[in-house]
């Protein structure tokens, strides 16, 4: 657990509306202070806004779930415990059901930049049902990111479909359903509990991006990583802000947040990709092995992915989402759109991703 005061911020839970006084923003996340979301995204953004506001806006950041736990992240904002929070909708699917529908397509993720672009456009512009869910919860969604591609990090050396039979894996949402179809046993613990679960033998493996080896120090307990990808997590809402707090901001303060949100989304998405590449090199010195998987496991994954769109649509309907077919198709069309933008325009350039987000998303938001 860590509390980070940014540029002299003092403890703040509410957003005061007092003239000639600092605007104090509190932010909660269940992620550890070393996580790339915090070191590469939230902290730099908070410092920028404080500097750009001439010290008028200050922040206090609570990490490690000390204030806002994963399964209570929306509640913590709605109830005024914090001004803003990190929200992972797979932990709160009933509160953000229409956004979770797109997140549930996780195993189809290949291109992190495209998935991040699509997630921002879907949740903040294209999906009116998503906006209604956010309004109902008293939050405003302001920036989404995508992880680097996920893989399986394990204690034992597992490579084939036979190897994984009966093995326990920390997983969630659609990943759990897929891995169960492979013969694994999903265990639902949060990412910040993963180290202990692996250490104590509660699980044999965990899903996650390579960067987690460092940010959660998993390289101490998971020495075998499958050298393949099984999708992305693109439902990470980096900045869910209290609608009441937002309404109290001055126009120039709102402008600073709107300017910095696409930068935040890009910083974390590209930070994940960069850190995953770096961590792969560092992990070798920690004794971690990246093992090529057997064709039997690759075939199981490819076969499963080919049926995922139909399954997600059906599951959405079972959860009461009447227009599940349309919303899934909308999201996948946005993925294709952003894959094209990435291939023709962004090409690994973070600044160009920010420009594309401004043009396609932030110029159209209603907040």
C-alpha positions in Angstrom: 0.0 0.0 0.0 1.2 3.5 -0.8 -0.1 7.0 -0.7 1.5 9.4 -3.2 1.1 13.1 -2.6 1.7 14.8 -6.0 3.4 18.2 -5.8 2.4 19.1 -2.3 -1.1 17.8 -2.4 -2.8 17.4 1.0 -5.3 14.8 1.9 -8.4 15.2 -0.1 -11.5 13.2 -0.4 -14.0 15.7 -1.7 -13.7 18.4 -4.3 -14.1 21.8 -2.7 -15.8 24.6 -4.5 -14.0 27.5 -2.8 -12.7 30.4 -4.7 -9.0 31.3 -4.5 -8.3 27.8 -3.0 -6.6 24.8 -4.4 -8.8 22.2 -6.1 -7.9 18.9 -4.4 -8.3 15.6 -6.3 -8.1 12.3 -4.6 -7.5 9.2 -6.7 -7.8 5.5 -5.7 -6.5 2.4 -7.4 -6.2 -1.2 -6.3 -3.0 -1.5 -8.3 0.4 -1.4 -6.6 2.5 1.8 -6.7 5.1 0.1 -9.0 2.5 -0.7 -11.6 2.9 1.0 -15.0 -0.6 2.4 -14.8 0.7 4.5 -11.9 4.3 5.1 -12.7 3.8 5.7 -16.4 0.4 7.2 -16.4 -1.4 8.5 -13.4 1.5 10.1 -11.5 3.0 11.9 -14.6 -0.5 13.1 -15.6 -1.2 14.5 -12.1 2.2 16.3 -12.1 1.4 17.8 -15.5 -2.0 19.1 -14.5 -0.6 20.6 -11.3 2.2 22.3 -13.2 -0.1 23.5 -16.0 -2.6 24.8 -13.5 0.1 26.8 -11.7 -0.5 24.7 -8.6 -4.2 25.4 -8.5 -5.0 21.7 -8.9 -3.3 19.2 -6.6 -3.6 15.4 -6.2 -3.3 12.7 -3.7 -3.0 9.1 -5.0 -3.9 6.1 -3.0 -2.5 2.8 -4.3 -2.7 -0.9 -3.4 -6.4 -0.8 -2.6 -5.9 1.2 0.5 -8.9 3.3 -0.2 -10.5 2.0 -3.4 -10.6 -1.8 -3.8 -11.1 -3.4 -7.2 -14.7 -4.7 -6.5 -15.7 -1.4 -4.9 -14.1 1.1 -7.3 -17.3 2.5 -8.7 -18.8 2.7 -5.2 -15.8 4.6 -3.9 -16.3 7.4 -6.5 -20.1 7.4 -6.3 -20.1 7.6 -2.5 -17.5 10.4 -2.4 -14.7 8.4 -0.9 -12.4 9.5 -3.7 -12.8 12.0 -6.5 -11.7 9.5 -9.2 -10.7 5.9 -9.4 -9.3 3.1 -11.5 -12.1 0.8 -12.6 -11.9 -2.7 -14.1 -15.3 -3.6 -15.3 -14.8 -7.3 -15.1 -14.8 -6.8 -11.3 -18.1 -4.8 -11.5 -19.9 -6.1 -14.5 -23.4 -5.5 -13.1 -22.6 -1.8 -12.6 -21.2 -1.3 -16.1 -22.9 -4.1 -18.2 -22.7 -2.6 -21.6 -19.0 -1.7 -21.3 -18.3 -5.1 -20.0 -19.8 -6.7 -23.1 -16.9 -5.3 -25.1 -14.3 -6.1 -22.5 -15.6 -9.7 -22.6 -14.1 -10.0 -26.1 -10.7 -10.1 -24.4 -9.5 -13.3 -26.0 -9.8 -11.8 -29.5 -7.3 -8.9 -28.6 -4.2 -8.9 -30.7 -3.3 -5.2 -31.3 -3.1 -3.3 -28.1 -3.2 0.1 -29.7 -6.2 -0.8 -31.8 -8.0 -2.3 -28.8 -7.3 0.9 -26.7 -8.6 3.1 -29.4 -11.7 1.0 -29.9 -12.3 0.9 -26.1 -12.2 4.6 -25.7 -14.4 5.3 -28.7 -16.9 2.6 -27.8 -17.3 3.5 -24.1 -17.2 7.3 -24.4 -18.9 8.0 -27.8 -20.4 5.1 -29.8 -22.2 3.1 -27.0 -25.0 5.3 -25.7 -26.0 2.5 -23.3 -22.5 2.6 -21.8 -22.9 6.3 -21.2 -26.2 5.7 -19.5 -24.6 3.1 -17.2 -22.0 5.6 -16.2 -24.5 8.3 -15.5 -26.5 5.9 -13.4 -23.4 5.2 -11.3 -22.6 8.8 -10.9 -19.3 8.6 -12.8 -17.8 9.9 -16.0 -15.4 7.6 -18.0 -12.5 9.6 -19.2 -9.7 7.3 -20.4 -9.3 3.6 -21.2 -6.2 1.6 -22.1 -5.3 -1.8 -23.3 -2.7 -4.1 -21.7 0.0 -5.7 -23.8 -1.0 -9.1 -25.0 -1.7 -11.6 -22.2 0.0 -14.9 -21.8 0.2 -17.6 -19.1 2.8 -17.3 -16.4 3.2 -20.5 -14.4 5.2 -22.2 -11.7 5.5 -25.5 -13.6 6.7 -25.9 -17.2 3.5 -26.3 -19.1 3.5 -26.4 -22.9 0.9 -28.8 -24.3 -2.9 -29.2 -24.0 -2.2 -32.4 -21.9 0.1 -30.4 -19.6 -2.5 -27.9 -18.5 -5.2 -30.5 -17.6 -6.4 -29.9 -14.0 -4.0 -27.0 -13.4 -5.3 -24.1 -11.4 -5.1 -20.7 -13.0 -5.8 -17.2 -11.7 -8.1 -15.8 -14.3 -11.3 -13.8 -14.8 -14.2 -13.2 -17.1 -13.9 -14.6 -20.7 -10.3 -15.8 -20.1 -11.6 -18.2 -17.4 -14.2 -19.6 -19.7 -11.6 -20.3 -22.4 -9.1 -21.8 -20.0 -11.7 -24.0 -18.5 -12.4 -25.3 -22.0 -8.7 -26.3 -22.2 -9.1 -28.4 -19.0 -7.7 -25.8 -16.5 -9.4 -24.8 -13.3 -10.0 -21.0 -13.0 -9.5 -19.4 -9.6 -11.0 -16.0 -9.1 -8.5 -13.8 -7.2 -7.6 -10.2 -7.9 -4.3 -9.4 -9.7 -2.9 -7.9 -6.5 -3.4 -11.2 -4.7 -1.7 -13.2 -7.4 1.8 -13.4 -5.9 0.5 -14.9 -2.7 -1.7 -17.3 -4.5 1.2 -18.6 -6.6 3.5 -18.7 -3.6 1.1 -20.7 -1.5 0.2 -23.1 -4.3 -3.4 -21.9 -4.6 -2.8 -21.5 -8.3 -0.3 -23.0 -10.7 -0.5 -20.2 -13.3 -1.9 -16.7 -13.8 -2.9 -14.8 -16.9 -1.3 -11.4 -17.5 1.1 -9.3 -19.5 4.8 -9.8 -19.3 5.1 -6.5 -17.4 3.4 -8.2 -14.5 6.5 -10.2 -13.9 8.0 -6.9 -12.6 5.1 -4.9 -11.4 3.8 -7.7 -9.2 7.3 -9.3 -8.7 5.8 -12.5 -10.2 9.2 -13.4 -11.6 10.0 -14.7 -8.0 7.3 -17.3 -8.1 6.4 -17.9 -11.8 9.5 -19.1 -13.6 7.8 -20.4 -16.7 6.0 -18.2 -19.2 4.2 -19.5 -22.3 5.7 -17.7 -25.3 2.4 -17.0 -27.0 -0.6 -14.6 -26.6 -4.1 -15.3 -25.4 -5.7 -11.9 -25.8 -5.7 -8.4 -24.2 -7.5 -6.8 -21.4 -8.9 -3.6 -22.8 -11.6 -2.7 -20.3 -9.4 -0.8 -17.9 -10.9 2.6 -17.1 -8.0 4.6 -15.9 -10.0 7.6 -14.8 -13.5 7.3 -13.6 -14.4 10.6 -12.1 -17.3 11.7 -9.9 -19.9 13.4 -12.0 -20.6 15.7 -9.1 -17.0 16.6 -8.7 -16.6 17.2 -12.4 -19.6 19.6 -12.4 -17.8 21.7 -9.7 -14.7 22.2 -11.8 -14.0 25.5 -13.5 -14.0 25.6 -17.3 -10.2 26.0 -17.5 -9.8 23.1 -15.1 -12.0 20.9 -17.2 -10.0 21.9 -20.3 -6.8 20.7 -18.6 -8.3 17.3 -17.8 -9.7 16.9 -21.3 -6.2 17.8 -22.7 -4.5 15.3 -20.6 -6.8 12.3 -20.8 -5.8 11.1 -24.2 -2.2 11.4 -23.2 -2.9 9.3 -20.1 -4.6 6.6 -22.3 -1.6 6.6 -24.7 1.0 6.7 -21.9 -0.3 3.6 -20.2 -1.0 1.6 -23.4 2.4 2.3 -24.8 3.9 2.0 -21.4 2.6 -1.6 -21.1 4.1 -2.5 -24.5 7.4 -0.9 -23.7 7.6 -2.4 -20.2 6.6 -5.9 -21.4 9.5 -5.8 -23.9 11.9 -4.5 -21.3 10.7 -7.0 -18.6 11.3 -9.9 -21.0 15.0 -9.1 -21.0 15.1 -8.5 -17.2 13.2 -11.7 -16.5 15.9 -13.9 -18.0 18.3 -12.7 -15.3 15.7 -13.7 -12.7 15.7 -17.3 -14.1 12.4 -17.0 -16.0 12.0 -19.1 -19.1 9.9 -18.2 -22.1 8.7 -21.5 -23.4 7.4 -22.2 -26.9 4.1 -23.9 -26.7 3.1 -27.2 -28.2 0.9 -27.0 -31.4 -1.9 -28.8 -29.5 -2.4 -25.8 -27.2 -2.1 -23.3 -30.0 -4.8 -25.2 -32.0 -7.1 -25.2 -28.9 -6.7 -21.4 -28.6 -7.3 -20.8 -32.4 -10.4 -23.0 -32.4 -11.9 -21.4 -29.4 -11.2 -17.8 -30.6 -13.1 -18.6 -33.8 -16.3 -19.2 -31.9 -16.0 -16.3 -29.4 -18.1 -13.6 -31.1 -21.2 -15.8 -31.2 -20.6 -16.9 -27.5 -20.3 -13.3 -26.3 -23.4 -12.2 -28.1 -25.4 -15.0 -26.5 -24.0 -14.4 -23.1 -24.8 -10.7 -23.4 -28.4 -11.6 -24.1 -28.6 -13.9 -21.1 -27.4 -11.0 -18.9 -30.3 -8.9 -20.2 -28.6 -6.9 -22.9 -31.2 -6.7 -25.6 -29.0 -5.2 -28.3 -26.0 -7.5 -27.6 -25.6 -8.4 -31.3 -25.5 -4.8 -32.4 -23.1 -3.7 -29.6 -20.6 -6.5 -30.2 -20.7 -5.7 -33.9 -20.2 -2.0 -33.2 -17.1 -2.7 -31.0 -15.6 -5.1 -33.5 -16.1 -2.6 -36.3 -14.3 0.0 -34.2 -11.4 -2.5 -33.7 -11.1 -2.8 -37.4 -11.2 0.9 -37.8 -8.4 1.4 -35.2 -6.3 -1.4 -36.7 -6.4 0.6 -40.0 -5.6 3.9 -38.2 -2.7 2.1 -36.4 -1.3 0.6 -39.6 -1.6 3.7 -41.7 -1.2 6.5 -39.3 0.1 5.7 -35.8 2.8 3.1 -36.7 4.2 2.9 -33.2 4.2 6.7 -32.6 2.6 7.6 -29.3 2.1 11.2 -30.2 0.1 10.1 -33.3 -2.0 7.9 -31.2 -2.8 10.9 -28.9 -3.7 12.9 -32.0 -6.0 10.1 -33.3 -7.7 9.8 -29.9 -8.4 13.6 -29.9 -9.8 13.5 -33.4 -11.9 10.3 -33.1 -12.9 10.4 -29.5 -12.2 13.5 -27.3 -13.5 16.0 -29.9 -16.9 14.1 -29.6 -17.3 13.5 -25.9 -20.2 15.4 -24.2 -18.5 16.1 -20.8 
